[in-house]
Amino acid sequence: MHSKRLNPDLITLVSDQSDIEYTQWVSQTLGARIYSESSGNQPKSKTPYLLRVSGNTIQLEFVRDKRKPFIPVIAPGFPARGIDPLLRAIGVKQGAVIDMTAGWCADASRIASSGCSIVAFENNPLVYVLAQNAIEHCQNSLIRQHLDLRHADSIQTLQSETTEADVIYLDPMFPLQKRDAASPKPITLLRELVNHSQGRYSFDRMLDVAMSSNARRIVVKRPHHLPATQRGKVGEIKSKQIRYDIYYPGPNIESRFHPVLSQSNS
Ligand SMILES: C[S@@+](CC[C@H](N)C(=O)[O-])C[C@H]1O[C@@H](n2cnc3c(N)ncnc32)[C@H](O)[C@@H]1O
């Protein structure tokens, strides 16, 4: 498995041990020792985060500030009117999609509930454990059936394994802007957790790997203020806050999709 290791000084794993199998899976995935409050077994020093496991549910607690615990939920937000611009950009109804940047799976779950099957990669172990728990407790059976979240580095996986996908989706972390302080809590927390992990976030490499794949279309989510990488870009779909850039991979690949002209969805 190609994935990032978690800094052991970052998180304390506390479990009521009522689902031992699940607690052990969390512990192995995070590489974190299990503490149990009832046995009085406590870590020597305080970490900024505490992950509390009760049965097969989890919540992330913030030891150094007064934020409310974060309970992961899959709640794909759809536009009130019209077709979701993300789904227009994906462009297939029942195809196979790879999401190289799963995060909280908000986008992956929208794609899964449209009928596509989607394999989503997340390399941050804490984000992965939280998102996986949200999928398991999700009420939407289409999402549970069609969304396969994997703890792995998508760049390395796509380089070393043959992956069959109609579409590859990338949502790289946008550079921080001043107004982001007001952005919704899950996104702010995701940025905070990902910033703790080592290694440079390599969007260029990610796009290179996607462009050398057998996929027929690459979709990249970008904010309006950031220019697209033009190489191979064939179109874009705009919504109020973001833009989906569309690329056809390979040097001369014949695409079964029609080229997409600039479209906007407000
Ligand atoms: C902006 S977030 C994606 C948010 C996501 N689209 C959603 O709907 O929640 C980017 C995510 O990609 C993950 N990531 C970055 N590089 C990765 C890689 N090489 N392999 C797998 N995941 C990666 C980060 O840990 C982060 O969680």
The ligand as a Gaussian input file, in Angstrom:
#p B3LYP/6-31G(d) Opt

LIG

0 1
 C       -9.164000      19.200000      -1.894000
 S       -9.150000      17.650000      -1.144000
 C      -10.393000      16.778000      -2.032000
 C      -11.783000      17.029000      -1.548000
 C      -12.783000      16.090000      -2.160000
 N      -12.974000      16.343000      -3.577000
 C      -14.112000      16.096000      -1.431000
 O      -15.141000      16.120000      -2.110000
 O      -14.109000      16.054000      -0.199000
 C       -7.694000      16.851000      -1.706000
 C       -7.466000      15.491000      -1.033000
 O       -6.536000      14.745000      -1.814000
 C       -5.698000      14.015000      -0.952000
 N       -4.466000      13.687000      -1.715000
 C       -3.463000      14.527000      -2.088000
 N       -2.527000      13.879000      -2.809000
 C       -2.957000      12.595000      -2.894000
 C       -2.411000      11.430000      -3.504000
 N       -1.233000      11.478000      -4.178000
 N       -3.082000      10.271000      -3.376000
 C       -4.269000      10.218000      -2.709000
 N       -4.832000      11.296000      -2.110000
 C       -4.186000      12.464000      -2.199000
 C       -5.469000      14.953000       0.218000
 O       -5.055000      14.242000       1.377000
 C       -6.870000      15.585000       0.374000
 O       -7.657000      14.860000       1.279000

